[in-house]
Amino acid sequence: MSRINVMQPWLGAEEIAAVTDVISSGWIAQGPRVAAFEEAFAASQQADHAVAVSSCTAALHLALLVAGVETGDDVVVPSFSFVATANAPTYIGARPVFADIDPLTGNVTGETIRSALTGRTSAVVAVDQGGVPVDLAEIRAVCDPLGIVVVEDAACAIGSTYRGQPVGADAEIAAWSFHPRKIVTTGEGGMITTSRPLWAARARRLREHSMSVSAAERHGSVLAPPEEYTEVGFNYRMTDLQAAVGLVQLQKLPELVERRRQLAEVYAKQLEDIPGLRPVADPPWGTSNFQSFWIEVSDPYPWDREGLLAHLASYDISARRGIMTSHRQPAHAKFAGGPLLASEQLSDSTLILPLFHQMSESEQARVIDALRSAAEESHG
C-alpha cells in the first residue's frame, strides 16, 4: 500500500511555467507579479485592499500594528489555534488573553469573546478554524461599540463563505496564509486584506523596512529617488516567484473548493452511522472549504484519539492530531488564565483526516475502511 498523506498541494505544469516566466524576466523579488496577485486576491475576496507579505504570521503582526495595538494592550485570541495566533500580539509587547470556543465549530463566539475582554483590550483575533467561517457579525456586535478592532485570522479560510460572501469580505482587516497545508499555496506567504486605505498603505511600508520609496520603484529607475525610513519596519516581502504561483493557484480555487467539499460530503455520509465519530460540518451562517476535515472521537467509539491515530498509521494513513491549545504550551503558559474546557476537549479528542484535491475514491475508501475496522475492535 502507498502512504496516504493528510494533505498535498495541487501543483503542476502551469505553476512551473509561471515561475519560469518570472526567472526569464530577470525580476524575481517583490515586483509586478506581487502587485498582480494582490489585485487578483482582493477581487477574489471582495476586499478593498490587499497587501502581500511573507507569511500569515507576518500578516497578523502587521494587522495588529496598523490597527493600533500597542505595548501593554490586551489582545483576545482563541487558544484553540496554531501558536502563531497567540504569538503575534507578543511581538508588539501586548498580552494574549485566551478565549474559549464553541465546541461544535471550534471557533470563538460573541459570548466567549465577551467573557475574555479586559479594560486593556484593544483588539480581538477571530479565527476561521480549519476553514469553518467564524460568525464575524456576532463578534463585531460585541467589539465595535467598545472601539475594539476585530482582526479576522482567515489563514485557513480562502474559498469559504460567510452569509453568502467570501470569508473576509466584511472584515475591517484580515490575515491569510499560503502555506503548503492551505488550499491556495505559494510555498510560504501571506496576505492582509482591509477596508481601510491608510491601514493598507502603512502595511505596505512596514513590510519593506518602512521605506518611503519601494524597492521596485528604486530598481525601476535609472536614477533612484532618495528614500527615508519613517519608522522601524520589517522585511516581510513576498517575491514575484511566489506571487506567480499564487496567481495560478487562485485560478484553480473554485475547482479546489468544489472537490474538497465533495470529498467532505463522502466522509460525512460514510461516518454518520459510526457511533462516537462526529465530523466537522458547515455552520448555519456559511460554508467551509474543509481545509481541514476533522472528526471528534468520543464514547462509544472503542478507541481514543491516540489509539485511532496509531490504527490509521498501521494502514499507512497519515492523519494528524487536532488543533493545539496555545495556553498549554510552555511558550504561553504565563498567559494562561482559567480553564478553557471546550478548547481542551476538542484539542484532546479530534484528529484531522486526509483530504486533498488529488485524493482518489480508492484512497478515501481505504481511510473509511480503517475507521470502520477500528470501530469493530476494542482495546485489547
N, C-alpha and C positions, 0 to 999 in steps of 0.2 A: 504494500500500500504506500502511496505517496503521501507526504505530510500535507495536511490542510491547515493553512495559516489563518490567523484570526482576521487579517486584513492584508491586502496588497493593492498598491496603486494601479490604475489603468493608464499605462503609458505606452506609446508606440511610435510609429514612423513619423506621425505629424509633429510630435514634440521634438524628435531628433532633427527634423528638417528646420523647425523654428529656431532651435539652438544653433544649428549650422549657419543659418542666415545671420544671426547676431554675431557669431565669430567672424564671418566673412565681412561684416560691415566695419570691423575694426573698433567698434564701440561696445564694450561688454559691461561697463559699470552702469550706475543709475543714469538713465537717459530716456530716449524716445519710447522704448518698449515699456518702461515703467509707467510713463505718462499715459500710454495707450491702455495699459492694464488697469490703471486707476479709473480711467474714464469708463471702460467696459464694466468694471466691477460695480461702480456707482450706479450705472444704468441697470445692471442685473438686480441689485438690491434696492432699487428705488431710493437711493441716498443722494443728498445734495452734493456731498464732497467725499472723496476717498483719498487716503494717504497711505502709500505702500511703505512698509518697514521690514526689518529683518526677521521678525518673529511676532507671534501673538503676545508673548511676554513683553516685548518692546512696545507693542501697541497698547497694552494695558497700562504700562508705565507712563507713556506719553498722554494717554487719555486722562488719567488721573491728574497729571501735571497741568494740562491745558484747561481742565475743568476746575482748577483752583485748589486742589488738595495741597495742604502744607504740612510741614513738620509739626508733630503734636496733635494732628487731627486723628479722628477715628474713622475707619472705613469698614462698613459692614460687608462681609463676604460669606459665602457658604463654605463650610469646612469640607463638604462633600463635593470635591472638585480637585483637579490636578493642582499640585502645590503652587504653580505659577500664579494662580488667582490670589492666593494669600501673600505670595512674595512681593507682588507689585506695589502694594502700599508701603511696605517696609523700605523700598528703595528711596522713598521720599522722606522717610522718618515718621510716617504715620503708623497707627496701630491697627492691625486687622482684628475686627471683632466678629466672632463666628456666629452665624445664624443657622438654625436647623432648617429642615426641608420637608416638603410633602412626601410621604412615603410611597405614594403611587407614581409620581412623576420624577422624583429625585431633584426637584427644583425648589428654590426659596419661594415663599409666598408673601403677600402683603402682611399676613399675621406674623409669620416668623421673622420678617424684617422689623416690624414694629416692636417686637419684644426685644430686639437686639440694639435698638437705637440708644445713643447716649447724648449727653449735652454737647459732646465734641464731634458728633458725626457730621462729616461734610460730604460723604459720598457713599453709595451702595453699589456693589458689583453683583449683578444678577446674571447667572449662568444658564444658558440653554444646554442643560447637561445631556451629553450623548446625542444631541440633535433634537431633543424634545423641547419645543418652544416654551419659554417661561411666560407666565401671564404678566406681561410688562405693564399693561394699563392698571392692573390691580396694585402693583408695586409703586408705580408713579403716583397713584392716587394717595398713597401714604406719604411719599417723599416730596413731591412737588410743592405742596403747601408749606413745607418746612424749609424750602430752599436747599434741599439735599439732592445732589446730582445722582442720577442713576446711570451707571456705565453698564451696558449690556456686553457680557462676555459671550460672544457668539462664535467662539473658537470652533465648535463642532457643528454649527447650525446652517452653513450655506446650503440652500435648497429646501430648508424647512419653511413652513409658512405660519403666520400668526394673524388670525382674524382676516384671512383672505389676501394678505400681502406677504411679501418676503419678510422673513425674520430680520429685524433691524431697521425696517423702513420707518417705524415710529420712534426709534431710539434717538435721544439727543446726541449720544455718542456710543459707538460700539467697536469692539475689537474682534478680529478674525484671524484664523490660523490656516496656513497652507502646509503644515507638517505632513509627512507621508501617510500618517494614520487618518488624515482628513480626506474628505471626498474629492475636493479640488486641491492639488498639491503643486508646489513649486520646489520641492525638496525641503527647504526651510523658507520661512517668510510669513509675513502677516500684513494686516490692513487695518486702518482706522476709517470708519465712516462717521460722519457727523452732519448735523443740520446747521451748524454754526460756522460761517466762513472765517471768523477770526480764530477759532479753535483750529480749524484746518490749516490756516496759514502758519500759526505758531508751531503746530506739529511738523509741518514741512521744514521749518527752520531747525527745530530741535533734533530731528533725525539726522541732520547733516552739520553737527557741531555748532548750530545756530549761526551759520554763515549768512550774511545779508545777500550774497550772490551765490546761486547754486553752483556745484561743480560742473554740471552740464553747461551752464551759461559761460563759465570761465573757460572751459576747454573748447567751447564752440567759437570763441573769439580769438582773432589773431592777436589783438592787444587786449588782454584780460582786464576787466574793470577791477578796481580795488574793492576789497571786501572788508567787513568788520564783523566782529563776533559779539552779538548783543547780549548774550547771557551764556552760562555754561550749558553746552549741548551734549549730544551723544552721537556715536557712529551707529545708527540704526538703519542704514540704507539697504534697499533691495537692489539687486543687479538686473541688468537687461536680460541676462541669461535666464534668470528665474522668471522674470515677467513674461518672456517669450513662451515658456512652458505654461505659465498661468493663463495666458490668452487662449491657448489651445484647449486647456482643461476646462475653462469657463464655457466654451462652446459645447462641451460634452455634458455639462451639468444636467440638463433636463433628462437625458438618457441615463445618466448615472443614478439620479434620484428615482426614476421610474423603475429601474432594475432592482435597486435596493429595497424599494417598497414591495415589489413582487416577491422577493426572497423573504422579507419580513412577514408577509401575509402567509406564505407557506409554513414558516416556523410557527406562527401563532395558531394556525389551524391544526397543525400536527401535534402541538403540545397541549391543546386545550383539554384533552382527555387524560392527561398525566397529572394526577393529584400531587400537589406540592411544588409545581413549577409554574411561576407567574411571569409571563413575558411582558416587557415594556410595550406600551401602546400609545396611540395618539391621544392627547388631551382634548377636551371639548372645544378648545379655542384655536386649534391649529393642527398641522400635520408635521410629522417628524421625517427627516431624511434617513433615519436609522443609521446614523454614523456609527453608533454602537448598538448592537442588538443584545440587550442584557436580560437575564432571567433571574428571578429571586427563587432561591431554594429553601424550602421550609417543610415542616411536617405536613402530610405523611410520607413525603419522598424519603426513601430509605438511606440516602447519603446526605451528608452535609456538603457545603460548598467545596471544601478542600478535597473531600473524597471524590466528588464528581469531577473536579479538575484532573485528579490523578487517573480516574477511569477514562476520561476522554483522551488523556495523553497516551494511555495504553492502546488506543485506537489510532495513534499518530495524528490526533486532532489537537491543535494548539488553541485552547481557549485562554481567557485571561481573568484574573480576579477583577471584581467590580471596582468602582471609583474609590479612591483613597479618601481618608478623612485627615485633613491637614492638622487639625488640633491635636491629633495623637502622634504626630511626627516630632522628633526631637527639635527640629529647626523652629517649630512654632509652639512648643509646649508651654512656653512662658506666656503665650497669649490665650491659652485655653481657659475658658470660664466654666460654666456649669455643664452638665452632660447634654449631649445632643443625641437624643435617643433614636430618632428616625435616621439620622445620618449614620450612626454607628451600626444600627441594624442592617441598613441597606449595604453599607460597605463590607460587612462581615458575611452577608448571605447572598450576594449577587455575583454572577460571572458573565463575561461577555463571550458570546458565541461567534464563530467565524461567519463573516458576511462581507462579500466583495463582489465587484461587478462581474468578474470572470467566473464566479462560482458556478459549477455545473450542477445539474439535477442529481447526478450520482454522488457528488461531494456533499451536497446538502442532505441527501438521503442517508449518507454514512453518519453524519452528525446526529440526525434524528434517531437512527437505529441505535447509536451509542447511548443516547439519553433514555431510550425505551429499555434497553438491556439493563442499564443501571437501575431503572425503576423496578425491574423484576428481581433484583438481587437485594441482599441485605448485608449489613455489616457482619462479617463472619470470619 
